[in-house]
Each structure stands twice: as C-alpha cells, then as structure tokens.
Amino acid sequence: MFIYCAAVHCTVLISSPVFLLWSAGKVRWQDFDQDLYVGATVVRPGQDPYARNKFNQVESDKLRMDRGVPDTRHDHCRHKQWKTELPASSVIITFHNEARSALLRTVVSVLKKSPPHLVKEIILVDDYSDNPEDGALLGKIEKIRVLRNDRREGLMRSRVRGADTATASVLTFLDSHCECNEHWLEPLLERVAEDKTRVVSPIIDVINMDNFQYVGASADLKGGFDWNLVFKWDYMTLEQRRVRQGNPTAPIKTPMIAGGLFVMDKDYFELLGKYDMMMDVWGGENLEISFRVWQCGGSLEIIPCSRVGHVFRKQHPYTFPGGSGTVNTRRAAEVWMDEFKNFYYAAVPSARNVPYGNIQSRMEMKKRLGCQPFKWYLENDKSVKHMDLCLTVVDRTAGSQIKMQGCRENDSRQVSEPSTESRTRDQIDQKALAVNERDLHHKLTINRNH
C-alpha cells in the first residue's frame, strides 16, 4: 500500500490493478487525477485497441480530459447573446463498459463548456458495467451523481431511471463518448424555455473513431429514415438551403432525431410517456420518441448554434441479450405507424417473425394524449418529407431477389407501377412476384400526397 497526495486530497492505492479511496467531499474536475483513473484500464502491449469499445482506445487514452476542440459553429453564433434567465438542467449520461478516457472527457466537457449555473447535476447511470469503479470514481467530482443498475437494463430504462431522480426542470441526455463544444447548452435551453413542447438536439459533430480528430458536421442535414426504419441523415433541398442562407442560425425542424443527444422539459418527458420500458438495450428508441413527439403535439428541432462531438462507430461494442434492436423497431411500428407499418414489413419481412410483447399500455397512452395518426406525420410539411418505397432488383442475374427499398433517383434497378396508400402487403407481394427486368422503367410509389 502507498498513499498519493495532491493538494489536500489523498488517494490510497491497494492491490492491483487499482483501487481508489478519495478523501471525504467532492473534488473539482480540474483536481481529478486523470492518469490514475485512466491508467488502470490502458490497453496492454499486444492487445487489440479496438476490442473493448470498437474504437481506438489507445488514441482516446492519449488525450487530456479537457482537450481543446475546434469551434465549429457558424460565425453568426459566436456573436449571439443568449438569455441569462434560463432553467438549469440535469445532464443524464448512461454507459456500459465505456472507455474511461471517453467517459471522463464527456463529463469534463459538460462542466468546462457550460455556464455553472445551468448544470444542476450530472447523473451517470452505470448499466451494470463489468467494473463498478468506472462510474463510482467519477462520483467524487463536483455535481456528479452515480447510479448503478444491479442488472443490465439497456439505454431506455437506464435513462428513465436517471430522469426519475433528476432534480432540474430540464433534462439533457448525452451519450457517454461525446465532447461538448463552446456554448453548446444555452441555445438548447433557450428553445425549450420558450416552448416546453420542443425537443431539441445539437448539430452532432464527428469524432473520428480511429484517431479521435474532431470534425465539424454539415449544418444542412435533417434526421430521417427509410422504410426499413433505420435512421439516416438527409440533406436539405436546394430551396431549403437557399432560404437558410439568410438566417443560418435558425432552428431546423427535423422529422427525426438521432436519439443520443437531446434536451427536453422534464414534465413534458413524463407527460409524453418517457420511454417505452419494454424496449431492450438499444435501437429503435429514437424512432419511437420522434414519432411520439410529432404525433402527440410536440416538435423536434436541430439547433445550429449548439455543437457536440460524438464518436461514431461501425459496430456495437456490446451484445443484445434476448435479441436485437428489431424488437424495439417493431414495437415502434406497431404503436405509431398504423397501416403504414406494412411498408416496414415489406422492406424487412423477417421482422414479422419477431415477438414484440404487449403494447396495450402504449396504445392507451396514445389515445389518452389524442395523438395524430401516422398519415398526418407523413403529410405534415413542417415535420417530414414524403417517402417512396420501390421494388428493387438486387442484381441483374436470372432469379434475382426483389426487395422493397427506399426509392433512389435514376436507379434503374427499381421497378413497378404507381400505387395508392391503400395497397396492402399481399398486393405488394403479388406484384413483386410478377416483376421482371423489362419493367425497370416503372416505379412503385407508396406515398403520392406531395
């Protein structure tokens, strides 16, 4: 055993790898011993730096917890004056086996880049990580509270647990591998303070998973999805971009949010049904909350003057106990998409075989809130652009498989003839069986409202 002291705080190190006992009381983030915390879990020589987190942990561990990142905001944002009387927020970050260096940078960036009076607390929800000390040690930093699940609960139930214990009137949800940029919080809080039914997200910058370079993302994107119900980024139309040139800091109405980073009034979060607690682990929850917010009277916005970096990975670093995200996606489709769910099942036929549990309580909530039908969501100009679904020849060989995929301009593999919204799945399947390659100049348009 030996004792390490810095200023008035001492650390007792016992056994291996490392066990920390901080002195009583909280420490400022500036006084937190990054090297001791991160050093306990470094990648050893010969180990794969991508194995644990599916990003380069060696490069992440090299970075200081308060590293500088480029200010990627538009120049107009740097001269804006934000309201001073804004509500404080509880920042909720859930994690499972997150790299310590990434998790530490996330919380430090919140504390460093936010006006102190606007962050009431940071609630870390440890979703049963292998090492409880990953979160527990951070609990000694000022404003941080740590909750640990006694079993794996997944993103949705973990976030709800954090939200239920939050003491601020506004909730800010962040992933555990983010870095907040300059004045990221004020523009988000200002929009929610003006209208509690707004759910707002920053522009999500890219932190490279290989070298951790921070790269600014385009401000010309909206969240969207294909009929396979996978989230994607859509570029604004030329007309939309032209209009925005005159006011590049204006909020962007978006059909969908990515789901990892957003701000929402706590009372409104509760009124709107929090999250679907029958969803497991991760995936589909961003679809569900996006549909629900729009259909039940709220709105979704991306705020250009708020920037937060996020590590985007090519694969998940964890497993999905009991199944995949298809369960969650099917629950979202069954509750919110009405007859349009058949287009999802046409695009992903295997989803029909996935049990999705009981949705009665969510359907009752939908009725109680007087939510709009999915047809309204598709036709609502301020919400979502219309989408097409086309029969697509996978390749040009004899006997090629035909799938329902999102329509793409000038894709000669996409086929069939005009349809109406009332076309059933059986009709679609029958047409698919009859398609041959000489029909490639026809297009199956599911939605013809716009």
N, C-alpha and C positions, 0 to 999 in steps of 0.2 A: 504494500500500500504506500502511496505517496500523495502529497497534497500540493495542488497547484492553485496559486492565488493571483488574481488580477484586480487591482484596486482594492475594494473592500469585499469582493466576492471570492469565495474559495470553492474549489472542486475537489472532492475526494474520489480517487480512482481506485477501484477494487477489482481484481481479477481481469479476465480477458473475455471479449475484446475490450469493452469499456463500459463502466457503469458510473453514472453521474449522480451526484447529490449536490444540488445547489443550496446555497445558504438561503435562509428564510427571506421571503419577499420577492418581488419581481425585479427584473433587470431591464434596462433599456436595450433595444435591439442593437445599438452601437457597441454594447458591452458583452454581447453574446459571443461565446468562443466558437466561431465557425470551424476552425481547424480541428478542434477536439470533437465536435458534433459530426462533421462530415468524414473526418479521418477514420472513424470506427467502421465505416462501410465502403471503403475505397475498393476499386477493382484491383485484384492482385495480379502480378505478372503471369501471363499465360491465360488469364480468364477473358472471356468474350465481353467487351464493354457494352454490348447491346443485349446481352442475355436477360438481364433482370427487368429492364424498363423499355426495351425496344427503341431506345435512343442511346446515343453515345455518352454513357455515364462518365467516362474519363474526361471528356471535354467539359461536361457540366460541372464536374468536381473541381476543375481548374479555376472556375470563375469566382470572383468575390461575390458575397451575398448582396452587396449594394452596387454592383457594377453599373456603369453608365450605359444607356442605350440611346440611339438617335431619336430626336424628337420628330416623329413622322406626321405630325398634324399639319393641316393646311396653314399657310401664313396668317390667314384671317383669324384662325382660332387663337393664335398667340397674342392677339390684341383685344380679344373679347373680355368683357368684365362679367364675371358670374355673380349671381345674387349671393349676398352674405348670409342671409337668413334661410338656411337650408336645413332639412332634417338630417340628423345623424343616422348612420347605417350600421347594421350588424353584417359583417362580411363572413360568409359561410363557405368553408373550403372542405370538401370531403376527399379522402385519399385512401388508397390501399396499396401498401408496399411501394410507395413513391420514393424515388431517389431523394435522399436527404438534402442534397445540394439544391435540387429543383424546388422542393417544398420550402426550404428556407428562403430562397430568392423570392418566391411568391409572397410570403408573409412580409418579408422586409420591404419589398417594393410597395405593398399596400401601405405600410407605416411610413415609408420615406416619401412617397409621392402623393400622399393625401393630407389635406389640412387636418391637424389632430382632432379638432372638434367635430369633424364629420365621420370619424371612425369610432363608434362607441365600443366596439369589441370585434375581435376576430375569433370565430368559432371553428376550430378544427375538429372534424368528425372522422376519427380513425375507424375505417370499416374493417376491423379485425385484421390489421397488418400482422405479419409474422413477428415483428419486433415491436412491442408496445412502446419502447423508448423513442421510436421515430417521431411520435407525436408528443409523448409525455415531456420530453426535454424542452420542446418549444413552448410548453405551457408556462415556463418561467419567464418568458418575455412579456413585457407590459402589454396589456389589452388582449392577450391571447388566452382563450379557454379551450380545453381539450376534452372531447367526449370520445369514449371508445366503445364500440359495439362489442358485445360478448359473443357474436357470431357474424358471419358475412351477411349483410343486408342489401348491399347494392347502392347505387347512386341515389335513386329516388327516395327510398326510406331513410337513408342517411341524411339527405338534405332536409327532409321533413323533420327529422329529429333535431337538426340544428336550428331550423326555423322555429320550432315549437319552444325552444329555450331562449331564442333571441329576445333581447330587451329593447332594441331600437324599433322605430316605426317603419323603417325601410330595410328590405333585405337585399343584399348583394351576393350573388352566387358566382364563385370563381372555381375553375379547375385548379389542380394542385401543381401545375407546371406552367405558370403564367409569369409575366413581368409587366407591371403597370407602368404606363408612360406618364408624362407630365400632365398635371391637371386632368387626370382621367375621370375622377369621381364627380366633380362639380357639375359638368354638363348633364350627366346621367341623373343626378339627384334633382337638378332644376326641372327637368321634364316631368319627373314623377311628382314633384311637389306641386306643379301646375295642374296635373290631372292624374288622380290616383289609378285610373284605369289604363294608363300607359305602362307597357312593359318594354324596357329599353336595353339595348345592347351596345357595346363599343364596337368600333371597327377592330377586327381581330387581326393584328399583325402576325407575321410568321417568324418563329424562332426555329432555325434550321436544326433538324434532329441529329445531324452529323457533326457540325462544327459550332452550333449554337449562335451563329450570326443572327442578329436581329434585323429583319427586313420589313419595311413598310408595305402594307397591303393596299390594293386599289380601293378608292372611295366610290367606285362606280358599280358596286356589287350589291345584290339583294340575295336573301336566302330563298331557296326554292326546293323543289323535289320533282322527281319523275314518278310515273305511276307504279314503279317498284318500291316507292316510299323510301327512297334513300335521299338524304339531304344533299343538296348541291348549291354551288354559288352560280347565280345568273347575272350576266352583265345587263345593266340598264339599256334601254333602247337609245338610239341616237337622239331622238326627241327629248327623252328624259334627261340625258346628259347635257343637251343644249340648254334646257331650262335651268338646270342646276348650276351652270356656269355663272349665272348672275348672283347666286347665293349658295356657294359651295359648303357652307356650314349648316344649312338647313337639315332638319331630321329627315331620314329616309324611311318612308313606310315600307315594310317588308312583309311578304307573305309568311315567312318563317324565320326563326332564329336558330342559330347553330346549337344553342342549348347549354353550352358550358359556361357562358359568361352573360349574366343579365341582372338588371335591377328591377325590383317590384315592390310596391307598397305591401306591407305585411298583412294588413286587414284584407286587402284585395286578394292576396295569395290564398288566404284562408277562405274567403267568400267563394272563390272560384274552384275550390276543391283541392288545393295544394298540388300534390302529385297523385297519380294512380298508384296506390300502395300495393297493388297486385302485380305491378311490373317488377321485373327482376334485373339485377346487376346494372345493366347499361344498354342504351339503344332504344330508339323509338319515343323516348320521353319528350324530345324536342318537337317531334311531330304532334304529339298529343297536346302539349301545352300551347303550341302555336295555333292549332285548330281551335282549341278551347277558348283561348283569349279572344280571337277574332269572332268566333261564332257566338260568344256569350257577352258581347258588348264592349270589349276592350280593344286595344290596338297594339301593334308591335312596331318598334322603331329602331333603326340603327342611327347612332349619334356620331357624326363625323369628327367632332372635336374631342371625342373620347377614344383613346387608343390603348389597347392591351395586347401584349405579345403572348403567343401560345405555341407550345411545342406540338407540331402535327406529326403523328407517327403513321407508319404504313401498315402496322398491325397492332392488335391488342396485346398488352403485356400480361394479361390475366385470362383465366378461363371463365366460362359462363356456366356455373353449376346449374344442373337441371335443364339445360337447353340454351338456345341462342337468343339474340335480340328479336327473332321473328315472333316470339310470343308477345313481346311488347308492341311490335308494329301491328300485329293482328288485333290486339285489344284496341289500339288507337283507331284502326279502320272500322271495327265493329261498332264502336261507340259513336264516332264522329262523322263517318263518311256516307252514311245512309246507303242508297243503292249504288253509289259510286265506288263502294268497296269492291264491286265485281270487276272493276278495271284493275285494281290491285291484284286480285286473284287470277285474272287473265295474264297479267305480267309475271306473277310469281305463283304458278299453280301449286307448288309444294306447300305454300302457306296454308292452304285449306286443310291440310292434314295435321296442323299444329294445334293442340289443345290450348285454349286461351283463358279458361277459367270462367268465373261468374262475373258478369258486368252489370248486374242489376242495380247496384248502388250508384254506379256512374251514369247509367241511363236515367235513374231517378233524379240525380243532381242536374243533369242536362235539362230535364223537363222543369224542375223547380226554378232554374235560372232563366228559363224562357229562351234558350239558345236557338240561334238561327240554323236552318238546315245547311248541309254541305253545298248544295246548289247555290245558295246565297254566297257562300265563301268563294266559290269559283267565279261568280259573276260580279262580285264586288270590286269595282275598279280600283279602289284605294287599297285593296288587300292583295289580290293575286291575279297574275295574268292567266289567260286561258291556256290550257294544255291539250296537246294532241297525243293520241296513242295510235301507233301504226303496227300493222302486221309486217314483220321484218324477216326476210330470208337470211338465216345465219351465214350461209355461204352459198356459192353458186353451183355446188355439185348436186348430182341426182340424189333425191331423197333427203335433201337438206331440211334441217329442223326449222320450224317457223315459230317465232316468239312475238309477244306483244311488247313493244318497246316505245320509248318516247320518240316522237317524230323529229326528224332532223332534215333541214332544208337540203334539197338536191341529193338525198341519199337514195340511190337507185335500187337498193335492196328492200325498200319499204313499199308496201303494196296495199291494194284493196280499194274499195269504193266508199263514197260518203255514207255516213251512218247518223243516226239520231241518238240522243242521250238515252232513249228507252231501249236501245239494243241490249239484249240480255247476254249473259255469258255463253249460253248454249248457241245463240245466233252467231256470236263471235267465233266460237269454236268450230261451228259448221262451216263458216266462211273460210277459216284458216285451213281446214281440210281440203277445200276446193281450190285454193290458190296455186297457181303455177307461175313460172318465171315470166311468161309473156304478159302477165298482169301488172308488171312492175311500174307502169306509168300511173296506176291508180293509187289513191291514198285513203286510208281509213281514218276519218276524223271523228273522234269521240265527242268533242265539245265544239259546237258550231254557234255559240252565243255571241262571239265577238267578231 
